[in-house]
Amino acid sequence: MADERTARMRTLIVDDEPLAVERLVALCSALPDLSIVGTASDGLEALRIASECDPDLVFLDIEMPRMDGIAAARALHAIRPAPAVVLVTAYDNFAVEAFDLDIADYLLKPVSTDRLERAVMRAQAARARAGTVAGGQGDYASEFWVSHRSELIRIAAHDIEHIEAERDYMRLHVGERSYLLHQTISALEERLDPAQFQRIHRSHIVRLD
């Protein structure tokens, strides 16, 4: 039993709507992999609680007073080891800033049990990858979230064949498909592992293999 409790992800839930917090707490409490360590009503309170309870996973509402979920996610990412972050929102038109964050998953309200379970699995995988990075692999992005047909999809960095700049966006070519990411080529180049990707032109990056 002690091993099972140790393996649980210490979870912080952040939302300015009490009913939303109550619902997510109920859903998370039913999952054996999670242990609720606190709740908060805005980003500033979330950072204070996170500094005290050292969560493994944080569910963050995007639109909140004082400090929104985007700003809070950036601040949480600076913590070492950083918790996995799942953004939660009632709207499918996510803020552009959210696309560039190293987020484990995005959930749309009302959150369903099945979708929550998938988010937890992704958060566990993100924490495992973060541990590998901390072990000396370099702080490079292993995946990207892109907007596609009114939803967000995950693109693994190793699946990207080449990248080309289109004004304020980068087009990621994955097999026969391509996806737009709101990012400058210089910023994206810094996030890519130079052992895997190389910039060969002012507007082109290719995967070396």
Long-range contacts (C-beta under 8 A, 24 or more apart in sequence): 4-32, 5-35, 7-33, 8-32, 8-33, 8-34, 8-35, 9-33, 9-34, 9-35, 9-55, 9-56, 9-57, 9-84, 9-120, 9-123, 9-124, 9-127, 10-35, 10-37, 10-53, 10-54, 10-55, 10-56, 10-57, 11-35, 11-36, 11-37, 11-55, 11-56, 11-57, 11-58, 11-59, 12-36, 12-37, 12-38, 12-39, 12-40, 12-46, 12-49, 12-50, 12-53, 12-55, 12-57, 12-58, 12-59, 12-83, 13-38, 13-39, 13-40, 13-58, 13-59, 14-39, 14-40, 14-41, 14-42, 14-43, 14-45, 14-46, 14-58, 14-59, 14-60, 14-61, 14-64, 14-69, 14-72, 15-39, 15-41, 15-59, 15-61, 15-64, 15-88, 16-41, 16-42, 16-61, 16-63, 16-64, 16-65, 17-61, 20-61, 20-88, 20-109, 23-110, 23-111, 24-59, 24-88, 24-111, 27-111, 27-113, 27-116, 28-59, 28-116, 30-113, 31-116, 31-117, 31-120, 33-120, 33-124, 34-120, 42-66, 42-67, 43-67, 43-68, 43-69, 43-71, 43-72, 43-75, 44-72, 46-72, 46-76, 47-72, 47-75, 47-76, 50-76, 50-79, 50-83, 55-83, 56-83, 56-84, 56-123, 56-127, 57-83, 57-84, 57-85, 57-86, 57-104, 57-120, 57-123, 57-127, 58-83, 58-84, 58-85, 58-86, 59-86, 59-88, 59-107, 60-85, 60-86, 60-87, 60-88, 61-87, 61-88, 61-89, 62-87, 62-88, 62-89, 62-91, 62-94, 62-95, 62-98, 63-89, 63-91, 70-95, 70-97, 70-98, 70-101, 73-98, 73-101, 73-103, 74-101, 77-101, 77-102, 80-134, 81-127, 81-130, 81-131, 81-134, 82-130, 83-127, 84-122, 84-123, 84-124, 84-126, 84-127, 84-130, 86-119, 86-122, 86-123, 92-150, 92-151, 94-147, 94-152, 96-182, 98-145, 99-144, 99-145, 99-146, 99-147, 99-152, 99-181, 99-182, 99-183, 100-181, 100-182, 100-183, 100-187, 101-145, 102-126, 102-141, 103-145, 106-145, 106-152, 122-154, 138-193, 140-191, 140-192, 140-193, 141-191, 141-192, 144-172, 144-181, 146-172, 146-179, 146-180, 146-181, 147-180, 148-179, 153-179, 155-179, 157-192, 157-193, 157-196, 157-197, 158-196, 158-207, 160-197, 160-207, 161-206, 161-207, 162-204, 162-205, 162-206, 162-207, 163-188, 163-197, 163-204, 163-205, 163-206, 164-203, 164-204, 164-205, 165-202, 165-203, 165-204
